[in-house]
Amino acid sequence: MTMFEYTYINGRLFPPGRAKIPVRDRGFAYGDGIFETMRSYRGNVFMFSRHLERLFSSLRALRFNYSFDPDEIRKAVEKTLKKNRLLKSDAYIKIMVTRGEHLGDFSFSSKYRPSVIITAKKLEVPSPVSYSDGVDLVSSTITRTSHGNSIHVHKLMNYFENLYAKNEAYSKGAYEAVFLTRDKLVLEGATTNIFVANGNTVYTPPLTQNILSGVTRSVVIALCRDNGIRVRERKLHYRDLIAAGEVFLTNSIIEILPVKKVDIHCIKKQVPGDLTSGLINLYRLAVLKDAKEIILQA
């Protein structure tokens, strides 16, 4: 079985080996595009509307001249899941929007017509032991700024910085790498948002530090507030990270993943900690509730 089966491109579904884009497409040639990764649970895409809101917010901010709307993208995703027979299993979904075929200049001109590509495959997540024992987190050698450059708030197809950091982690036997500033402020992971917990309070870096507004990040913050867990969005220093009682990572695919070690520093409390375990359970209940509401609306 191939990694991806049927692929959606600009209104059509192509069988394996038949999906093609022009070599001059700006997404392929320059990384000029935006993407979203989502997780579906037996055909239901969790927080679908939030993902679409973020996608279209980036399309507007980066001046894509698109003519499609969120409902069209939603239907295209549903068609792709159905065609790939993924309505009865969990799936990994990726939406990519490129600016379109290169026409000789580097402008954001309205003459460019975006391409929409959607892929879906059976979900693969970290092993059960990663959730029961935690994973390792390392510091990336790439330093970023927390102000002045807002490009990191978008999920760009030019993803090399993230890939480089992720492979730094792999080379050290770790799962994820964290981006820091020169002043050792914690920003985000290569593919995740980062949370720390001490006592009954959960902390995470604020969006004002030019980090991605993760959909799962927002769900976790809402779950904390709805369940009497104090949550604070504030700047975190590296020393806060290594001294934390609990550390966990979030994104739509892994949900909530506990961390057992940061560089050479072991997390002080049992992994996963009480807050992390509680939030994992609350998150899974939210997924079930969302699925039931979708069924009732159908």
Secondary structure, DSSP 8 states (H G I E B T S, - for coil): --S--SEEETTEEE-TTT----TTBHHHHH--EEEEEEEEETTEETTHHHHHHHHHHHHHHTT------HHHHHHHHHHHHHHTT-TTS-EEEEEEEE--B--SS----TT---EEEEEEEE-----HHHHHH-EEEEEEEEE--SSS--GGGS-BS--HHHHHHHHHHHHTT-SEEEEE-TT-BEEEESSSEEEEEETTEEEE--GGGT----HHHHHHHHHHHHTT-EEEE---BHHHHHH-SEEEEEETTTEEEEEEEETTEE-SS-SS-HHHHHHHHHHHHHHHHHHHHHHHH-
